[in-house]
Amino acid sequence: MTETFCDSGAVKLKAGANATTALTPANYTQFINQAESFINSVIREDFVATYSGLSDAKKKIIEDAASSHAAMAVINYDMSGYTSRTEAQTMLDVNWARLQEALKLLKTKEVTKFIG
């Protein structure tokens, strides 16, 4: 499958400087595809099908949700590179909060109508 909502660079950025380097491009694609499916299921809208028609500004909230979701999978995959479990947990917490806020916005009818 292809990466629609974000790319591996966005995921790596959110996973942090100490994230594992052992993951392959295919691993990142898998995590991103899982994030896309998760977001579509929660919102009950197939944004993958309509994504190319959205403006760049509108895509950013969806990108934020997907990259946060995928980054949590990367962090969870291997926490050994982080300076402490607390650092890894903080990265997970920040990404979880960003994901939840984005999903809350995307569930709002006004926001999804604005997005298109």
ABEGO torsion letter per residue (X at the ends): XBBAABBAAAAAAAAEAABBAABBAAAAAAAAAAAAAAAAAAAGBBAAAAAAABBAAAAAAAAAAAAAAAAAAAAAABAAABABAAAAAAAAAAAAAAAAAAAAAAABAAAAAAAX
